Amino acid sequence: MKFTLSWLKDHLETEASATQVVAAMTMAGLEVEHVTDPATKLAAFTVAKVVSAEPHPNADRLRVCQVDTVDGRKEIVCGAPNARAGLTTVYAPIGAYVPGLGVTLVEKPVRGVVSNGMLCSGSELEADDGSEGILELSDDLAVGTPASQALGLEAVIDFEVTPNRPDWLGVAGIARDLAAAGVGTLKDLSIAPVPGTFPCPISVKVDGDACPVFSGRLIKGVKNGQSPKWLADRLKAIGLRPINTLVDITNLITYDRARPLHVYDAAKLVGDVIEARLGHGKAEVTPGDQPSHAEHHDEQLIALDGKTYDITPEMSVISDAGGNRPIGLGGVMGGESTGCSEATTDVFLESAWFDPIRTAQTGRVTGINSDAQYRFARTVDTGSLVPGLELATRLILELCGGEPSDVVVAGEAPAAPGPILFDPAYVQALSGLDIAPERSLKILTDLGFAIAPPEGLAAAEFATHVESVVSVTPPTFRRDVDGKADLVEEVARIAGYAALPSTPLPEVARAVGGVLTPRQARARVARRALAAAGYNEVVSWSFTSTSTAVLFGGGAAELVLANPIASDLDCMRPSILPNLIEAAGRNARQGFPDVALFEIGPVFHGDRPQDQKTTIAAILAPHAPRGWDKAPAQDLFSVKADLIALLEELGAPVASLQTAQGSTSSWWHPGRSARLQLGPKAVLAEFGELHPMVLKALDVAGPVYGFEIVLEAIPEPKKKAVKTKPAFTPSPLMPLTRDFAFVTDKAKPAGDLVKAAAGADKALITAARVFDVYEGPGVPDGSKSIALEVMVQPRDKTLTEAEIEALSAKIVAAVEKVGGKLRG
Amino acid sequence: MTDLTTLEADVLAQVAAAGDLAALDAVRVAALGKTGSISGLLKTLGAMSPDERKERGAAINVLRDRAQTALNDKKAALEAAALDARLASETLDLTLPAPYRRKGSVHPTMQTMDEMVAIFAEMGFAVAEGPDIEDDFHNFTALNFPPKHPAREMHDTFFFNTKEDGERMLLRTHTSPVQVRTMLSQKPPIRIIAPGRTYRMDSDATHTPMFHQVEGLVIDKGIHMGHLKWTLETFLARFFESDTVTTQFRPHHFPFTEPSAETDVQCDRSGGEIKIGQGTSWLEILGCGMVHPNVLRACGIDPDEYQGFAFGMGVDRLGMLKYGMPDLRDMFASDGRWLAHYGFSAFAAPNAASGLS
């Protein structure tokens, strides 16, 4: 929404500058986007008078002018054919930036004569008057008058209107708020009715769903044509194109009073009834807001923009010819067939009220975002129906002449807002602002609210302040206000948020265990632990492509977006891994293939809250720089080490975890992946090498290793009443180690042997570790040798040789049970 | 006595001449071994008269001690020389690089979120959460967005397909639904923040289809806008780690707050970058207001008994402002060089004791 300062001053008696108005608007809640101020842009340009203009000695088309300027008499070379003695025009000094040319003037000779400045055309000042040559201004203007003033250019203020304030879509509404805020005095906005001189020959008819209320009148004998300069200038200043006087008047009132109107050329109407009804087209097949262009519609309208629109039964249609011919989409756009032209002599003027939701929907379906549609969709003042008609009548009579009929009205406007019981003390209770009740009520009155003694005061909430409670009725243009909190906002914003006190929150007891849930705390630990382990944290989209989601076990219909931002981001991710893998690919394509990435975030298995899980996923695409020391390359086992260390850090029961192979998800290498689980239904994590087909599908070179932990699957630690740890009781006895080598089937997991050995004597054995895996000569084909180091911690006395032998035998027996034969 | 003097000179000369431990040991054996020259002299004492033995014995013992001392000294010297030689041979070129180790990092958005949680935890706020896939009730209706209201349109909502029963799920457009979930599940007093992912159909240098917000909600008796102002001023000063953060509250409109405000911080925009805490410009930071009575009612809270405030701010955006990342899209691009450049140390966990950053 745009307006100019002079337009505002039509309604507001004020000396405020554009800067002051903008500041006051901002603090009243109007977000100013942009101010274009020609006075600033054209500050260097002033009025000058050409004293003489002689032919240039070296160029036929140039003239050497003596010019009286704000800087004294100057010799200026000018190429304009209209540069002549006595001309009043605009002068730019050396050093001025000429916006229309995009250059800064420098002193340089033109064909041998130095030009000490420039005489300007309208286009050079970006104030195009359509004429050629330099500006020709009124001789009354004094030398040195600012060009912006001489040209009548003024500041244009462009601002954003929040959807709750449709009244701000008219300059008068802004004036009212600014007057309340103390920027000036509101001028009388009332509109005197213009009595009709004959009965309206055209009657109106409404279907309440399509249009609750519709008013109009005929004005005959008008002379339409180009608008007068003041009207055309006013519209042009805010970026509107003048069309003809009748149309320009409706546009003026749309922007002045937020009251859209429409004019029909009465000669083009068929029949003598105008009817507002719902469309006759077929119902939309798809529910929702999407138009189905493929559908055949029974009704169409060629609108004023020259385009043809299909009409649906949800749209409000203005029709004539006994309701058979659509001549407009109510509140959105009129039809071409009945539009006003310069030939129009009888005009039917419409002022109606259209439902915001219906208008918004019609706007969406048709794609029309007209000034009328924008306003009706945000709720037009229900009280402005006839006053708007009267104001337009007055202007039409003034500018086009003619004779008005009586006003005809069909239907009924929505009820005006009802009264709100209001205790001015609530202003301080809710806002903290200390404002006298009288001032609060004055602000509300200034904003158009009606204050009255309360009627039927029954609300218990006011029991203690009965004497101060008043009844406040919002004006019809403030339907957004429907409660006492809204009234507090009105008072507070006009009184000014700058006066808000800064009041410390009351002290509350802090949660003893910190504010984070165990899961939240774990996510924080995981973040720091993985970063410390050398992984870079990323934050990637919660979406992926459906095809990628399918690769990772997702892609369910309920997780596919109806309106994705891009086709490759159309499905909620079932896993973080694909995003990390794709990131590895992007980094590799930029020349940085060595990545270790992790992310902690949501994954989605359904659309219910409980279907969302938090996972910790990491990948390693090892392409470390070659080392001089021939150290072995990082592999899956370094990822396993990081995973186990992380799980320990998170307090997972690492010692109880089974490493289950052969049951992992399909995106892993089937032979090089495993689950860490407490049981088949309690899987904490999967890790491994990514399946080559998955990497191929994601266009990433392997190998890529990774893991994904489901945070919710890690059992929460038991809450302990006290934080003391169990007593530290180191054994005074030396631990000892014994080595064993077992031959076992090649496919046998080493973990089974380790578990058996470690479990052979739970009291004495503290650990069993694999220190060699061997296949080859000395070991039968299809078998392997696993060498174990078993740590023994004597408990109450040093073990004798015999006791150690017995323990060894137990270990051998236990391992044999799981298929490991002591190597001879 | 001449023979002893000669012998001593001879043994000491041999000790001095010994080039290594083996040669030295041969000298020791030749002098002090069972059949050594000095040992041989000691054996002759038995055949001597007591007087002769006394005189001669003392002289031989002196000789033996001198020889032994010389041998010990020489041995120590040879051992030291051998060690020096070995160490010299063991020299490593320490200009060679250590084994490669990756340097990990924490994402700036997450670091910023941790900072926010740390500040609000100090102020007594717990951390609440809610799902990213929401229903219309929690994201809009309960937050006082009337059905089909233009304010809904402004949210550029991502929708899922409408189901057979007419339900249409969506991606939450703000973290405000967590307000609703919190108020429906717990009784006042309430003091929470709700950080999380939010989604809008938008993409340019300052908008991405996914971004992060932190929502704040305080519900109690007698909470007013002054408390809101103090809370946000206190937060912003701590967040920007400055004593001089100046804020401005401007009226605004959100369906779920009444009165509503936007909060700006004073900043300096000269020189192409934004400096908080100085200058003459204002930068919009967040939206806030008093929780709308309709929202309280929708959550089963009596607005005549309890009132409170809510605020919502963009985590990524505040992180960009504080740490100077120029483009929001880069935050989600996972470029390793960017992560290394803007990422944070694993050990820089924000806390009240050592400061935020």
HADDOCK unambig.tbl for C-alpha pairs under 7 A between the chains (distance, minus, plus):
assign (segid A and resid 26 and name CA) (segid B and resid 250 and name CA) 6.88 0.50 0.50
assign (segid A and resid 27 and name CA) (segid B and resid 250 and name CA) 5.49 0.50 0.50
assign (segid A and resid 27 and name CA) (segid B and resid 251 and name CA) 6.44 0.50 0.50
assign (segid A and resid 28 and name CA) (segid B and resid 251 and name CA) 6.14 0.50 0.50
assign (segid A and resid 29 and name CA) (segid B and resid 250 and name CA) 6.22 0.50 0.50
assign (segid A and resid 29 and name CA) (segid B and resid 251 and name CA) 4.28 0.50 0.50
assign (segid A and resid 29 and name CA) (segid B and resid 252 and name CA) 5.19 0.50 0.50
assign (segid A and resid 162 and name CA) (segid B and resid 253 and name CA) 6.23 0.50 0.50
assign (segid A and resid 163 and name CA) (segid B and resid 150 and name CA) 6.58 0.50 0.50
assign (segid A and resid 163 and name CA) (segid B and resid 151 and name CA) 6.29 0.50 0.50
assign (segid A and resid 357 and name CA) (segid B and resid 148 and name CA) 6.31 0.50 0.50
assign (segid A and resid 357 and name CA) (segid B and resid 149 and name CA) 6.98 0.50 0.50
assign (segid A and resid 429 and name CA) (segid B and resid 222 and name CA) 6.87 0.50 0.50
assign (segid A and resid 429 and name CA) (segid B and resid 224 and name CA) 6.43 0.50 0.50
assign (segid A and resid 430 and name CA) (segid B and resid 224 and name CA) 4.77 0.50 0.50
assign (segid A and resid 430 and name CA) (segid B and resid 225 and name CA) 6.47 0.50 0.50
assign (segid A and resid 431 and name CA) (segid B and resid 224 and name CA) 5.20 0.50 0.50
assign (segid A and resid 431 and name CA) (segid B and resid 225 and name CA) 4.60 0.50 0.50
assign (segid A and resid 431 and name CA) (segid B and resid 226 and name CA) 6.61 0.50 0.50
assign (segid A and resid 432 and name CA) (segid B and resid 224 and name CA) 5.58 0.50 0.50
assign (segid A and resid 432 and name CA) (segid B and resid 225 and name CA) 5.74 0.50 0.50
assign (segid A and resid 432 and name CA) (segid B and resid 226 and name CA) 5.31 0.50 0.50
assign (segid A and resid 485 and name CA) (segid B and resid 258 and name CA) 5.87 0.50 0.50
assign (segid A and resid 485 and name CA) (segid B and resid 259 and name CA) 6.73 0.50 0.50
assign (segid A and resid 486 and name CA) (segid B and resid 258 and name CA) 6.04 0.50 0.50
assign (segid A and resid 486 and name CA) (segid B and resid 259 and name CA) 6.60 0.50 0.50
assign (segid A and resid 488 and name CA) (segid B and resid 259 and name CA) 6.85 0.50 0.50
assign (segid A and resid 489 and name CA) (segid B and resid 258 and name CA) 6.36 0.50 0.50
assign (segid A and resid 489 and name CA) (segid B and resid 259 and name CA) 4.46 0.50 0.50
assign (segid A and resid 493 and name CA) (segid B and resid 251 and name CA) 5.85 0.50 0.50
assign (segid A and resid 497 and name CA) (segid B and resid 249 and name CA) 5.86 0.50 0.50
assign (segid A and resid 497 and name CA) (segid B and resid 250 and name CA) 6.49 0.50 0.50
assign (segid A and resid 498 and name CA) (segid B and resid 248 and name CA) 6.99 0.50 0.50
assign (segid A and resid 498 and name CA) (segid B and resid 249 and name CA) 6.72 0.50 0.50
assign (segid A and resid 500 and name CA) (segid B and resid 226 and name CA) 5.78 0.50 0.50
assign (segid A and resid 501 and name CA) (segid B and resid 226 and name CA) 4.78 0.50 0.50
assign (segid A and resid 502 and name CA) (segid B and resid 226 and name CA) 4.78 0.50 0.50
assign (segid A and resid 502 and name CA) (segid B and resid 227 and name CA) 6.23 0.50 0.50
assign (segid A and resid 502 and name CA) (segid B and resid 229 and name CA) 5.48 0.50 0.50
assign (segid A and resid 502 and name CA) (segid B and resid 230 and name CA) 4.53 0.50 0.50
assign (segid A and resid 503 and name CA) (segid B and resid 226 and name CA) 4.90 0.50 0.50
assign (segid A and resid 503 and name CA) (segid B and resid 227 and name CA) 4.67 0.50 0.50
assign (segid A and resid 503 and name CA) (segid B and resid 230 and name CA) 5.41 0.50 0.50
assign (segid A and resid 504 and name CA) (segid B and resid 227 and name CA) 5.71 0.50 0.50
assign (segid A and resid 504 and name CA) (segid B and resid 230 and name CA) 5.65 0.50 0.50
assign (segid A and resid 505 and name CA) (segid B and resid 227 and name CA) 5.56 0.50 0.50
assign (segid A and resid 508 and name CA) (segid B and resid 124 and name CA) 6.48 0.50 0.50
assign (segid A and resid 510 and name CA) (segid B and resid 124 and name CA) 5.56 0.50 0.50
assign (segid A and resid 515 and name CA) (segid B and resid 121 and name CA) 6.27 0.50 0.50
assign (segid A and resid 515 and name CA) (segid B and resid 126 and name CA) 4.75 0.50 0.50
assign (segid A and resid 515 and name CA) (segid B and resid 127 and name CA) 6.31 0.50 0.50
assign (segid A and resid 516 and name CA) (segid B and resid 126 and name CA) 6.80 0.50 0.50
assign (segid A and resid 516 and name CA) (segid B and resid 127 and name CA) 6.09 0.50 0.50
assign (segid A and resid 527 and name CA) (segid B and resid 106 and name CA) 6.87 0.50 0.50
assign (segid A and resid 528 and name CA) (segid B and resid 346 and name CA) 4.61 0.50 0.50
assign (segid A and resid 528 and name CA) (segid B and resid 347 and name CA) 6.78 0.50 0.50
assign (segid A and resid 531 and name CA) (segid B and resid 104 and name CA) 4.25 0.50 0.50
assign (segid A and resid 531 and name CA) (segid B and resid 105 and name CA) 4.81 0.50 0.50
assign (segid A and resid 531 and name CA) (segid B and resid 106 and name CA) 6.05 0.50 0.50
assign (segid A and resid 531 and name CA) (segid B and resid 346 and name CA) 5.10 0.50 0.50
assign (segid A and resid 532 and name CA) (segid B and resid 104 and name CA) 5.84 0.50 0.50
assign (segid A and resid 532 and name CA) (segid B and resid 346 and name CA) 5.24 0.50 0.50
assign (segid A and resid 533 and name CA) (segid B and resid 104 and name CA) 6.50 0.50 0.50
assign (segid A and resid 534 and name CA) (segid B and resid 102 and name CA) 4.73 0.50 0.50
assign (segid A and resid 534 and name CA) (segid B and resid 103 and name CA) 4.57 0.50 0.50
assign (segid A and resid 534 and name CA) (segid B and resid 104 and name CA) 3.70 0.50 0.50
assign (segid A and resid 535 and name CA) (segid B and resid 103 and name CA) 6.91 0.50 0.50
assign (segid A and resid 535 and name CA) (segid B and resid 104 and name CA) 4.24 0.50 0.50
assign (segid A and resid 535 and name CA) (segid B and resid 105 and name CA) 6.54 0.50 0.50
assign (segid A and resid 536 and name CA) (segid B and resid 104 and name CA) 4.55 0.50 0.50
assign (segid A and resid 536 and name CA) (segid B and resid 105 and name CA) 4.62 0.50 0.50
assign (segid A and resid 536 and name CA) (segid B and resid 106 and name CA) 6.40 0.50 0.50
assign (segid A and resid 536 and name CA) (segid B and resid 339 and name CA) 6.67 0.50 0.50
assign (segid A and resid 537 and name CA) (segid B and resid 105 and name CA) 5.88 0.50 0.50
assign (segid A and resid 537 and name CA) (segid B and resid 106 and name CA) 5.12 0.50 0.50
assign (segid A and resid 537 and name CA) (segid B and resid 107 and name CA) 5.19 0.50 0.50
assign (segid A and resid 538 and name CA) (segid B and resid 107 and name CA) 5.89 0.50 0.50
assign (segid A and resid 538 and name CA) (segid B and resid 334 and name CA) 5.47 0.50 0.50
assign (segid A and resid 539 and name CA) (segid B and resid 332 and name CA) 5.44 0.50 0.50
assign (segid A and resid 540 and name CA) (segid B and resid 332 and name CA) 5.14 0.50 0.50
assign (segid A and resid 541 and name CA) (segid B and resid 210 and name CA) 6.59 0.50 0.50
assign (segid A and resid 541 and name CA) (segid B and resid 332 and name CA) 7.00 0.50 0.50
assign (segid A and resid 558 and name CA) (segid B and resid 160 and name CA) 6.69 0.50 0.50
assign (segid A and resid 558 and name CA) (segid B and resid 161 and name CA) 6.91 0.50 0.50
assign (segid A and resid 559 and name CA) (segid B and resid 160 and name CA) 6.82 0.50 0.50
assign (segid A and resid 560 and name CA) (segid B and resid 160 and name CA) 6.19 0.50 0.50
assign (segid A and resid 561 and name CA) (segid B and resid 158 and name CA) 6.84 0.50 0.50
assign (segid A and resid 561 and name CA) (segid B and resid 159 and name CA) 5.83 0.50 0.50
assign (segid A and resid 561 and name CA) (segid B and resid 160 and name CA) 4.48 0.50 0.50
assign (segid A and resid 561 and name CA) (segid B and resid 161 and name CA) 6.61 0.50 0.50
assign (segid A and resid 562 and name CA) (segid B and resid 159 and name CA) 5.52 0.50 0.50
assign (segid A and resid 562 and name CA) (segid B and resid 160 and name CA) 4.85 0.50 0.50
assign (segid A and resid 562 and name CA) (segid B and resid 161 and name CA) 5.14 0.50 0.50
assign (segid A and resid 563 and name CA) (segid B and resid 158 and name CA) 6.02 0.50 0.50
assign (segid A and resid 563 and name CA) (segid B and resid 159 and name CA) 6.22 0.50 0.50
assign (segid A and resid 564 and name CA) (segid B and resid 158 and name CA) 6.83 0.50 0.50
assign (segid A and resid 565 and name CA) (segid B and resid 201 and name CA) 5.90 0.50 0.50
assign (segid A and resid 583 and name CA) (segid B and resid 334 and name CA) 5.87 0.50 0.50
assign (segid A and resid 587 and name CA) (segid B and resid 335 and name CA) 6.15 0.50 0.50
assign (segid A and resid 587 and name CA) (segid B and resid 336 and name CA) 6.65 0.50 0.50
assign (segid A and resid 607 and name CA) (segid B and resid 133 and name CA) 6.11 0.50 0.50
assign (segid A and resid 609 and name CA) (segid B and resid 131 and name CA) 5.25 0.50 0.50
assign (segid A and resid 612 and name CA) (segid B and resid 131 and name CA) 6.84 0.50 0.50
